[in-house]
Amino acid sequence: MTTGVLQALIILVAGIIMGMKMPSLAGFLLSLVFMVLVAATFIGIGLAFSSKMKDMSGFSLIMNFLIFPLFFLSGALFPLERFPGLIRYLAYLNPLTYGVDGLRYSLIGTSALSPVVDLVVLAVCCAAMLFLGAYLFENTEVK
């Protein structure tokens, strides 16, 4: 999680150096909250998957198979409003959609969804994934 947040901060600082304008200091702090929630959510997902795998060599394959569709459905590359109906509904099931939208609001001041909804949905998903990952990790049998 620390690595992901540090990488995001490096990109954010590089953007500021190149001329990106942020709405406020509160927007910067809110973006940190969204970064931590997104990172913790995917740490929980990774922990859940790794706890159930017998062979760790396939873990990166499984995670890439999961992460790339979530990334493409998140609205990071294409606006949600342009997605076809069924794909848009799938995007709303994606926790990364709310993280991307919350970051977009906190950093540039525009949002497709409500920032409060983004924060609440992402916090609930984060808590659920961390609890699931911790539960599965705790019940893992070592052979």
ROKELUM-498725 format. One line per 10 residues: number of its first residue (from 1); for each residue x, y, z of N, C-alpha, C. Coordinates in pm, 1 decimal, m for minus. Example, Ala and Ser with C-alpha at 12.3 -4.5 7.8 and 13.67 -1.06 7.14 Angstrom:
1> 1319.0,m569.0,780.0,1230.0,m450.0,780.0,1320.0,m330.0,780.0  1285.0,m225.0,708.0,1367.0,m106.0,714.0,1290.0,3.0,787.0
REM end
This chain:
1> 83.0,m118.2,0.0,0.0,0.0,0.0,87.4,124.4,0.0  193.2,119.3,79.9,283.6,234.3,86.9,346.1,263.5,m48.5  388.5,158.2,m116.9,449.8,175.6,m248.7,351.5,239.5,m346.1  228.3,192.0,m347.3,128.7,247.6,m437.8,99.3,394.1,m411.0  86.4,429.0,m283.8,57.8,568.4,m248.3,178.0,656.8,m281.0  299.3,608.0,m253.9,418.7,687.2,m288.0,430.7,708.3,m438.8  401.8,604.7,m516.9,405.5,620.2,m662.4,301.2,722.1,m709.0  183.0,717.0,m650.4,78.6,813.2,m687.0,119.1,954.9,m647.9  182.3,970.4,m533.7,228.6,1102.8,m491.9,337.4,1156.6,m584.0  426.7,1069.5,m629.1,530.8,1112.6,m723.4,467.4,1162.0,m853.0
11> 368.4,1090.2,m902.2,299.4,1132.8,m1024.7,224.3,1263.1,m1000.4  161.9,1276.5,m884.5,89.0,1398.5,m851.3,183.4,1518.2,m842.8  296.2,1501.9,m776.5,393.0,1611.6,m766.0,448.8,1646.9,m904.2  473.8,1546.2,m986.1,521.2,1572.8,m1123.0,416.6,1651.9,m1201.3  289.7,1618.4,m1182.3,183.1,1693.6,m1248.6,177.5,1837.7,m1202.7  196.6,1859.2,m1074.0,195.4,1995.6,m1020.4,313.4,2073.9,m1077.0  430.7,2010.5,m1085.1,548.5,2076.5,m1142.3,525.0,2113.2,m1288.0  452.1,2028.2,m1360.3,426.0,2054.6,m1502.3,310.7,2151.4,m1524.8  248.2,2199.2,m1417.7,147.0,2303.3,m1433.7,5.0,2264.6,m1399.7  m17.0,2146.9,m1343.8,m151.4,2108.1,m1305.2,m199.1,2197.9,m1190.9
21> m319.1,2246.4,m1201.5,m378.2,2330.7,m1097.4,m473.0,2246.0,m1013.4  m454.5,2253.0,m882.5,m544.2,2182.0,m791.0,m641.3,2281.5,m730.1  m765.1,2236.8,m701.4,m862.8,2329.6,m645.3,m820.1,2389.7,m511.4  m760.8,2306.9,m422.1,m726.3,2357.0,m289.1,m638.8,2255.9,m216.4  m592.5,2295.5,m98.8,m518.7,2203.4,m12.9,m611.0,2091.6,34.5  m736.3,2123.5,59.9,m833.7,2021.1,99.6,m849.7,1916.7,m10.6  m845.9,1960.0,m136.2,m852.4,1866.1,m248.2,m733.1,1772.5,m250.4  m615.4,1827.5,m219.8,m495.3,1744.8,m213.0,m507.1,1640.6,m102.4  m553.8,1682.3,15.0,m569.2,1589.4,127.1,m676.3,1484.3,98.4  m784.3,1526.6,32.6,m889.1,1431.3,m5.2,m836.1,1330.7,m106.1
31> m750.1,1376.0,m196.4,m691.5,1282.5,m292.8,m605.4,1178.4,m221.8  m536.4,1217.8,m114.5,m459.1,1120.9,m36.0,m550.7,1015.8,26.9  m666.1,1059.4,74.3,m762.5,965.2,132.2,m807.2,864.7,27.1  m840.6,913.2,m92.4,m882.9,822.7,m199.6,m769.8,728.4,m240.5  m646.9,777.8,m246.1,m533.1,692.1,m281.8,m515.6,579.6,m181.2  m524.6,612.5,m53.2,m508.5,511.0,51.3,m622.7,409.4,45.1  m745.1,456.3,24.1,m858.9,364.1,16.6,m848.5,270.4,m102.7  m809.1,322.9,m217.9,m793.3,237.6,m336.8,m682.7,135.3,m312.8  m569.6,179.9,m260.8,m457.7,88.5,m235.6,m497.3,m19.0,m134.3  m563.7,19.2,m26.9,m603.0,m78.1,75.3,m706.9,m176.3,21.9
41> m797.2,m129.5,m64.0,m896.4,m218.4,m123.9,m828.1,m328.1,m203.5  m731.4,m289.5,m284.8,m665.7,m389.2,m369.1,m564.4,m473.2,m291.9  m514.7,m423.4,m180.9,m434.5,m507.2,m91.0,m523.3,m617.8,m33.7  m643.9,m582.4,6.6,m737.2,m682.2,59.1,m774.4,m786.2,m44.5  m798.7,m742.4,m168.7,m830.4,m836.9,m276.3,m712.6,m930.3,m300.2  m592.7,m873.6,m305.8,m473.0,m955.4,m327.7,m450.4,m1054.3,m215.1  m473.0,m1011.9,m92.6,m456.5,m1100.6,21.8,m558.6,m1214.2,18.2  m681.0,m1182.1,m20.7,m785.0,m1285.1,m30.2,m748.1,m1389.8,m134.4  m704.0,m1345.2,m252.4,m666.8,m1440.4,m356.5,m543.0,m1520.6,m317.4  m442.5,m1454.1,m262.8,m319.3,m1525.2,m229.8,m340.9,m1625.9,m117.0
51> m435.7,m1600.3,m29.3,m463.1,m1692.4,80.8,m524.2,m1823.2,32.0  m593.5,m1819.4,m78.5,m660.7,m1939.0,m128.8,m578.4,m2014.6,m233.8  m467.3,m1958.4,m276.2,m388.3,m2023.4,m381.3,m290.8,m2124.0,m319.3  m278.0,m2237.3,m385.1,m182.7,m2338.4,m341.5,m43.8,m2309.1,m396.7  m39.1,m2257.0,m518.1,87.8,m2228.8,m584.8,98.3,m2078.7,m608.8  197.9,m2015.6,m551.5,209.7,m1870.3,m560.1,261.4,m1821.7,m695.8  309.1,m1911.3,m780.0,361.4,m1866.7,m909.4,250.8,m1812.7,m1000.2  128.4,m1855.9,m980.3,18.6,m1808.0,m1063.0,m50.8,m1685.6,m1007.1  m5.7,m1636.6,m892.0,m72.9,m1522.9,m828.2,m71.5,m1399.2,m917.6  43.6,m1366.5,m976.7,50.6,m1246.1,m1061.0,m37.6,m1260.8,m1184.3
61> m47.3,m1379.7,m1237.7,m134.3,m1403.1,m1353.0,m280.4,m1378.4,m1316.8  m322.1,m1433.0,m1205.1,m460.8,m1415.2,m1160.3,m489.4,m1268.5,m1130.6  m397.2,m1200.9,m1063.2,m419.7,m1060.9,m1028.4,m425.0,m972.5,m1153.3  m337.2,m996.5,m1250.2,m343.7,m919.2,m1374.4,m473.5,m947.1,m1449.3  m518.0,m1072.1,m1446.8,m644.2,m1108.6,m1510.1,m761.0,m1035.3,m1445.2  m750.0,m1004.0,m1317.7,m854.4,m931.4,m1245.7,m838.3,m780.4,m1256.0  m715.7,m730.6,m1241.5,m691.7,m587.1,m1231.7,m715.8,m514.3,m1364.6  m670.6,m571.6,m1475.4,m685.4,m499.9,m1602.4,m830.7,m475.4,m1640.9  m920.9,m572.6,m1632.1,m1061.6,m539.1,m1660.6,m1118.5,m434.3,m1564.1  m1079.3,m442.6,m1437.0,m1126.6,m341.5,m1342.3,m1076.0,m202.8,m1380.3
71> m951.0,m195.1,m1424.5,m894.6,m66.6,m1467.0,m967.6,m11.7,m1589.4  m992.0,m96.0,m1688.9,m1059.0,m48.3,m1810.5,m1203.9,m9.7,m1784.3  m1267.3,m72.4,m1685.1,m1405.8,m39.0,m1650.8,m1417.3,76.6,m1551.3  m1306.3,131.2,m1506.4,m1310.3,229.6,m1397.3,m1345.8,371.5,m1441.0  m1337.0,400.6,m1567.5,m1358.5,537.5,m1611.9,m1230.7,618.4,m1614.3  m1116.9,555.3,m1588.3,m989.0,626.1,m1590.7,m948.0,661.4,m1733.7  m982.8,577.7,m1829.2,m944.5,601.4,m1968.2,m1057.7,659.4,m2051.5  m1180.3,619.1,m2023.0,m1296.4,663.3,m2098.9,m1403.0,711.3,m2001.8  m1476.8,817.8,m2036.1,m1582.3,865.7,m1945.6,m1695.0,763.1,m1931.5  m1746.1,750.4,m1810.8,m1854.2,655.1,m1785.6,m1977.6,683.8,m1869.3
81> m2001.7,810.6,m1898.5,m2120.4,848.3,m1974.7,m2117.6,791.5,m2116.6  m2001.7,758.8,m2167.9,m1989.6,705.8,m2304.1,m1995.0,553.4,m2309.0  m1997.0,488.3,m2194.2,m2005.0,342.6,m2192.2,m2144.7,298.9,m2236.0  m2155.8,186.0,m2306.2,m2288.8,129.3,m2333.4,m2357.0,92.5,m2201.6  m2488.3,81.1,m2203.4,m2567.1,60.9,m2082.7,m2519.5,m52.0,m1993.6  m2502.6,m173.2,m2048.9,m2461.1,m287.6,m1968.4,m2321.5,m267.2,m1909.8  m2230.7,m213.7,m1989.6,m2093.7,m190.5,m1943.3,m2093.5,m83.9,m1832.4  m2178.6,16.1,m1845.6,m2187.3,120.4,m1742.7,m2232.0,61.0,m1608.8  m2328.9,m31.7,m1613.5,m2372.9,m95.2,m1489.5,m2263.0,m181.5,m1429.0  m2184.5,m248.6,m1511.7,m2069.8,m324.5,m1461.6,m1966.7,m230.7,m1398.0
91> m1949.6,m113.8,m1457.6,m1854.4,m16.3,m1403.3,m1898.6,30.6,m1264.8  m2028.5,41.6,m1241.4,m2077.0,84.8,m1110.7,m2055.6,m22.2,m1002.6  m2031.9,m146.5,m1043.4,m1999.3,m252.8,m947.9,m1850.3,m255.9,m914.5  m1772.2,m178.2,m984.7,m1627.2,m176.6,m972.3,m1584.8,m74.0,m867.3  m1515.0,m114.7,m761.0,m1473.0,m16.5,m660.3,m1373.6,86.0,m714.4  m1296.2,49.2,m815.0,m1199.7,143.1,m871.6,m1269.4,259.7,m942.1  m1390.7,239.1,m991.5,m1468.0,346.9,m1052.8,m1487.1,461.6,m953.1  m1518.5,427.5,m830.5,m1543.1,529.2,m728.4,m1412.9,595.6,m684.8  m1304.8,520.2,m684.8,m1174.9,578.8,m653.4,m1129.4,676.9,m759.4  m1144.7,639.2,m885.9,m1106.5,727.3,m997.0,m1192.5,852.8,m996.3
101> m1323.0,835.0,m975.8,m1412.4,950.6,m975.7,m1383.2,1043.0,m857.2  m1354.6,985.5,m741.3,m1320.1,1066.5,m625.5,m1188.9,1141.3,m644.7  m1090.6,1076.3,m704.1,m963.5,1144.2,m734.5,m984.7,1255.4,m836.1  m1067.7,1228.9,m934.7,m1095.7,1331.5,m1035.5,m1160.5,1453.8,m970.1  m1252.9,1429.7,m877.8,m1316.9,1542.1,m808.2,m1217.0,1618.5,m720.9  m1137.3,1543.7,m645.1,m1046.9,1609.9,m550.5,m933.6,1684.0,m619.6  m892.9,1639.2,m737.1,m778.1,1701.0,m803.4,m815.3,1804.8,m909.0  m926.0,1785.4,m978.9,m960.6,1883.1,m1082.9,m1099.6,1943.3,m1065.0  m1173.5,1895.4,m963.9,m1299.6,1959.9,m930.7,m1420.3,1915.2,m1010.0  m1409.1,1810.9,m1089.8,m1523.5,1761.6,m1164.9,m1546.1,1614.5,m1132.1
111> m1672.6,1572.7,m1136.2,m1705.8,1437.6,m1095.9,m1830.0,1390.5,m1169.5  m1832.0,1263.3,m1209.5,m1950.0,1206.3,m1273.1,m2051.4,1162.6,m1167.6  m2003.2,1128.1,m1051.2,m2087.8,1084.9,m940.2,m2069.4,1183.8,m825.2  m2140.0,1163.5,m719.1,m2123.7,1248.7,m601.3,m1996.3,1209.0,m526.3  m1912.8,1306.6,m485.8,m1792.0,1271.0,m411.5,m1821.1,1201.8,m278.4  m1933.8,1232.9,m217.4,m1971.9,1165.9,m92.8,m2003.0,1018.8,m120.1  m2075.0,993.6,m229.1,m2104.2,855.4,m268.5,m1974.6,782.1,m297.7  m1882.9,847.8,m371.0,m1753.2,787.1,m400.9,m1682.1,745.6,m273.2  m1677.2,835.2,m176.4,m1606.0,809.7,m51.6,m1671.1,697.2,27.8  m1802.7,699.1,38.5,m1873.9,597.7,116.4,m1861.5,460.2,52.0
121> m1886.0,451.7,m78.5,m1878.7,322.4,m147.1,m1737.0,266.9,m140.3  m1638.1,351.2,m163.9,m1500.2,304.4,m160.2,m1459.2,262.7,m18.9  m1502.7,334.8,82.6,m1470.7,297.3,221.2,m1534.5,163.3,258.5  m1658.2,141.3,215.6,m1726.4,14.0,243.5,m1655.9,m100.5,170.5  m1621.0,m79.6,43.8,m1548.9,m182.5,m31.7,m1413.0,m210.9,30.5  m1344.7,m107.2,74.3,m1214.0,m122.7,137.7,m1225.8,m206.0,264.8  m1320.8,m171.5,349.6,m1339.7,m246.3,474.0,m1376.6,m391.7,444.6  m1465.3,m412.9,347.9,m1507.1,m549.3,314.4,m1389.6,m631.7,261.7  m1310.4,m574.1,173.0,m1197.3,m648.6,116.2,m1089.7,m675.3,220.9  m1063.7,m579.0,307.6,m964.0,m601.4,412.8,m1010.7,m707.8,511.4
131> m1138.0,m704.5,550.2,m1190.4,m807.7,640.3,m1189.7,m945.0,573.0  m1229.4,m951.0,445.3,m1227.7,m1077.9,372.7,m1085.2,m1131.5,360.8  m992.1,m1045.3,322.2,m852.8,m1087.3,310.1,m796.2,m1134.0,442.5  m823.4,m1061.9,549.9,m773.4,m1100.3,681.9,m836.4,m1231.6,728.0  m965.7,m1248.0,703.9,m1034.3,m1371.3,742.3,m976.5,m1491.4,667.8  m961.2,m1477.9,535.8,m907.6,m1589.2,457.4,m762.5,m1617.7,492.6  m685.7,m1514.1,520.9,m546.3,m1533.1,558.9,m536.5,m1604.1,693.9  m623.1,m1566.9,785.5,m623.0,m1628.0,919.1,m658.1,m1775.6,912.8  m743.7,m1812.9,817.7,m789.5,m1951.9,806.3,m709.3,m2032.3,704.7  m596.7,m1982.8,662.4,m513.0,m2054.3,568.3,m435.0,m2162.2,641.9
141> m437.1,m2281.8,584.4,m361.4,m2392.2,643.5,m226.2,m2401.8,573.8  m120.2,m2409.0,652.1,14.0,m2423.7,599.4,44.8,m2571.5,586.8  96.7,m2608.1,468.9,128.9,m2750.5,447.4,276.6,m2769.2,433.6
REM end
